[in-house]
């Protein structure tokens, strides 16, 4: 190609995929197979980043245990993925909405409708972080598939200056941001089926990484018991039903008894478990949980795994679907 002043042209997220050159004339079934094959590369790319993801979990857990916040920063699809993580933490893990935040280039309106150009504002990224009054206990997770989004760079620059830990999730391993962030997680997924459309493989890889960072961090600070969602916020019929079922599984009480116990525990599932297992009042059960660093396992001194294995019975390994 002729010389070009484009700063995006050499990015892997903008490369042309040789497997999809005939995309506009290929049969639908062929395109589906192509996209499935390309998505298989995502898992391998994320797996290659497992040590860095583990380091990221350590940084987040340290921050949360010190009373800090997780702050996601992004634009476009990357920003929406951060918003999704922040929105899902309170109902799933009982976190305060203020403890996991998301900054989106263009603000709330840009979550639902693309606002082109807002991602180019470096200074607004810096101001967005400053408005949150960050402290050294917080950790910022910048998300940018291309690795060069000015809004994200502005936010991370301001966060770094304030002494925050900075994690950067990108699909450009060569980004020079590695020179001033604490950790880069960069799954290299290769060019997209639709050239430059990073809502495809890049977004899938990013979602996987963010899922791991948040979920594993929540597990490590006691938000689960085994693989049960014991800090679920019972704010809907579905979630109240889930709380009842978890309580029934853990304690062996029936459906009606589980409902009465949850009401008595003010729908605090962890407290209900401790109350049933120990005979303590709600106040004393909450105190025991605090003394156990919010861990149900430590609060009642029982391992749930044997009970869960008995419940689900022998498992047959899944056959290869291919």
C-alpha positions in Angstrom: 0.0 0.0 0.0 1.2 3.6 -0.6 2.5 5.5 2.4 -0.3 6.7 4.7 -0.4 9.1 7.6 -3.0 6.8 9.3 -2.1 5.8 12.9 -4.6 3.0 12.7 -3.5 1.3 9.5 -0.8 -0.8 11.2 -2.9 -2.0 14.1 -3.8 -5.7 14.2 -7.4 -4.7 14.9 -7.5 -3.0 11.5 -5.8 -5.8 9.5 -7.5 -7.5 6.6 -8.5 -11.2 7.3 -7.5 -13.4 4.4 -10.1 -16.0 5.4 -13.0 -13.6 4.7 -12.1 -11.8 1.5 -15.2 -13.1 -0.2 -17.5 -12.2 2.7 -20.1 -10.3 0.6 -20.7 -13.2 -1.8 -20.2 -16.3 0.5 -23.3 -18.4 1.4 -24.7 -17.8 4.8 -23.8 -21.2 6.1 -20.2 -20.6 5.0 -20.0 -17.3 6.8 -21.4 -18.9 10.0 -18.7 -21.6 9.8 -16.1 -18.9 9.2 -17.1 -16.9 12.2 -17.3 -20.0 14.4 -13.8 -20.9 13.4 -12.5 -17.4 14.0 -14.1 -17.3 17.4 -12.3 -20.5 18.4 -9.1 -18.5 18.2 -10.4 -16.2 21.0 -10.2 -18.9 23.7 -6.6 -19.7 22.8 -5.7 -16.0 22.8 -7.2 -15.4 26.2 -5.6 -18.5 27.6 -2.2 -17.2 26.6 -2.9 -14.2 28.9 -3.8 -16.3 32.0 -0.8 -15.3 34.1 -1.5 -11.6 33.4 -5.1 -12.1 34.2 -4.1 -13.7 37.5 -1.9 -10.7 38.3 -4.9 -8.5 37.5 -7.1 -10.4 40.0 -4.4 -9.9 42.7 -4.4 -6.1 42.0 -8.2 -5.9 42.2 -8.5 -8.1 45.3 -5.9 -5.9 47.1 -7.9 -2.8 46.2 -11.2 -4.2 47.3 -9.8 -5.4 50.6 -8.5 -1.9 51.3 -11.9 -0.4 50.6 -11.0 0.8 47.1 -13.1 0.8 43.9 -12.9 -0.8 40.5 -13.3 1.8 37.8 -13.7 0.7 34.2 -12.9 3.2 31.4 -13.7 2.8 27.7 -15.4 4.0 24.5 -17.7 2.4 22.1 -18.0 -1.4 22.4 -15.1 -1.5 24.9 -16.9 1.1 27.1 -20.2 -0.8 27.0 -18.4 -3.9 28.1 -17.1 -2.0 31.2 -20.6 -0.7 31.8 -22.0 -4.2 31.7 -19.5 -5.5 34.3 -20.2 -2.6 36.6 -24.0 -3.0 36.3 -23.9 -6.8 37.0 -21.8 -6.6 40.2 -24.5 -5.4 42.7 -27.2 -8.0 41.9 -24.7 -10.9 41.4 -22.3 -10.2 44.3 -24.1 -7.7 46.5 -21.5 -5.0 46.0 -22.3 -1.3 46.5 -23.0 0.5 43.2 -20.3 2.9 44.2 -17.6 0.3 44.5 -17.6 -0.8 40.9 -17.9 2.2 38.4 -17.8 2.6 34.7 -16.8 5.6 32.7 -18.0 5.7 29.1 -16.8 8.2 26.5 -19.9 10.3 25.7 -21.6 9.5 29.0 -24.8 7.5 29.6 -26.3 8.4 26.2 -23.4 6.8 24.4 -24.3 3.4 26.0 -27.4 3.1 23.9 -26.5 5.1 20.8 -23.1 5.5 19.3 -21.6 9.0 19.6 -18.8 9.2 17.2 -15.9 11.5 18.1 -16.3 11.5 21.9 -13.6 8.8 22.1 -11.1 11.3 20.7 -11.2 13.6 23.7 -8.1 12.9 25.8 -8.8 15.8 28.2 -12.4 14.6 28.9 -11.0 11.2 29.8 -8.8 12.8 32.4 -11.6 15.0 33.7 -13.9 11.9 34.0 -11.5 10.2 36.3 -10.9 13.4 38.3 -14.6 13.8 38.9 -14.7 10.5 40.8 -12.1 11.8 43.2 -9.9 8.8 42.9 -7.7 7.5 45.8 -4.7 5.3 45.9 -6.9 2.4 47.0 -8.8 2.4 43.7 -7.8 0.4 40.6 -8.6 1.5 37.1 -9.2 -0.9 34.2 -8.9 0.8 30.9 -10.5 -1.0 27.9 -9.5 -0.3 24.3 -9.3 -2.9 21.6 -7.0 -0.7 19.4 -4.9 0.4 22.4 -4.9 4.1 21.2 -8.3 5.5 22.2 -7.5 9.1 23.4 -10.4 9.2 26.0 -9.0 6.0 27.6 -5.5 7.2 27.5 -6.5 10.5 29.1 -8.2 8.6 31.9 -5.3 6.3 32.5 -2.8 9.1 32.5 -4.8 11.0 35.1 -5.3 7.8 37.2 -1.5 7.1 37.1 -0.8 10.7 38.2 -3.1 10.1 41.2 -1.3 7.0 42.2 -3.9 4.4 41.3 -3.1 0.9 40.1 -3.8 0.8 36.3 -4.8 -2.3 34.3 -5.1 -2.0 30.6 -7.1 -4.5 28.5 -6.5 -4.3 24.8 -6.1 -6.5 21.7 -2.9 -4.7 20.6 0.0 -6.4 22.4 2.4 -3.8 20.9 0.9 -0.8 22.6 3.4 1.6 24.1 1.1 2.1 27.1 3.0 -0.8 28.7 5.5 1.9 29.7 3.2 3.5 32.2 0.5 1.1 33.4 0.9 -1.6 36.0 -0.4 -4.4 33.9 -1.4 -5.0 30.2 -3.7 -7.9 29.3 -3.6 -8.2 25.5 -5.2 -11.2 23.9 -4.0 -11.3 20.3 -7.1 -12.5 18.4 -6.0 -11.6 14.9 -7.9 -9.6 12.2 -11.7 -9.5 12.3 -14.0 -11.3 9.8 -15.3 -7.8 9.0 -12.2 -5.6 8.8 -11.9 -3.3 11.8 -15.1 -4.4 13.5 -13.8 -4.9 17.0 -17.3 -5.7 18.3 -16.5 -9.2 17.0 -13.5 -11.3 18.2 -11.9 -8.4 20.1 -15.0 -7.8 22.0 -15.5 -11.5 22.8 -12.0 -11.7 24.1 -12.4 -8.6 26.1 -15.6 -9.8 27.6 -13.9 -13.1 28.6 -11.0 -11.2 30.3 -13.3 -8.8 32.2 -15.5 -11.8 33.3 -12.5 -13.4 34.7 -11.1 -10.3 36.4 -14.4 -9.5 38.2 -15.7 -13.0 38.9 -12.5 -14.4 40.3 -11.9 -11.3 42.4 -15.4 -11.6 43.9 -14.7 -15.3 44.6 -11.5 -14.4 46.4 -13.1 -11.9 48.7 -15.8 -14.3 49.8 -18.7 -13.5 47.6 -19.4 -17.2 46.8 -19.7 -20.5 48.7 -18.3 -23.2 46.5 -19.8 -22.1 43.2 -23.0 -20.8 44.8 -24.0 -17.1 44.5 -24.6 -16.5 48.2 -24.3 -12.7 48.0 -27.1 -12.5 45.4 -29.4 -9.5 45.9 -33.0 -10.8 45.9 -34.5 -7.9 44.1 -36.7 -9.8 41.7 -38.8 -12.9 41.7 -36.1 -14.9 39.9 -33.4 -13.8 42.3 -35.6 -14.5 45.3 -36.2 -18.0 44.0 -32.5 -18.5 43.5 -31.8 -17.4 47.1 -34.4 -19.9 48.3 -32.9 -22.7 46.2 -29.4 -22.0 47.4 -30.5 -22.0 51.0 -32.3 -25.3 50.5 -29.2 -26.8 48.9 -26.8 -25.6 51.6 -29.0 -26.3 54.7 -31.4 -29.0 53.6 -34.5 -27.0 54.6 -37.7 -27.2 52.5 -39.0 -24.4 50.2 -41.4 -23.0 52.8 -38.9 -23.0 55.6 -36.3 -21.4 53.3 -38.7 -18.5 52.6 -39.5 -18.0 56.3 -35.8 -18.0 57.1 -34.9 -15.5 54.4 -37.6 -13.1 55.6 -36.3 -13.5 59.1 -32.8 -12.7 57.7 -34.1 -9.7 55.8 -33.3 -11.6 52.6 -29.6 -11.7 53.4 -28.8 -15.1 52.1 -25.4 -15.4 53.8 -26.9 -14.5 57.2 -29.8 -17.0 56.6 -27.3 -19.8 56.0 -25.3 -18.9 59.2 -28.5 -18.7 61.2 -29.7 -22.1 60.1 -26.4 -23.8 60.5 -25.5 -22.3 63.9 -28.8 -21.3 65.5 -27.6 -17.7 65.9 -29.8 -14.6 65.7 -29.5 -12.3 62.7 -27.4 -9.8 64.6 -25.0 -12.5 65.8 -24.9 -14.2 62.4 -23.9 -11.0 60.8 -21.2 -10.5 63.5 -19.9 -14.0 62.8 -19.7 -13.3 59.1 -17.8 -10.1 59.7 -15.3 -11.9 61.9 -14.9 -14.5 59.1 -14.1 -11.8 56.6 -17.5 -12.3 55.0 -16.8 -16.0 54.1 -19.7 -18.4 54.6 -17.2 -21.3 54.6 -15.3 -19.9 57.5 -18.3 -18.6 59.4 -19.9 -22.1 59.6 -16.8 -24.2 59.3 -18.1 -26.4 56.5 -17.1 -27.3 53.0 -20.0 -27.3 50.6 -18.3 -29.3 47.8 -19.2 -32.8 49.1 -22.8 -31.8 49.4 -22.9 -30.4 45.9 -21.2 -33.5 44.4 -23.8 -35.7 46.1 -26.6 -33.4 44.8 -25.5 -33.4 41.2 -24.5 -37.1 41.1 -21.9 -38.8 38.8 -21.1 -36.7 35.8 -20.3 -38.0 32.3 -17.7 -36.0 30.5 -19.2 -34.2 27.5 -18.6 -35.7 24.1 -16.9 -33.7 21.4 -19.6 -31.8 19.6 -17.5 -31.3 16.5 
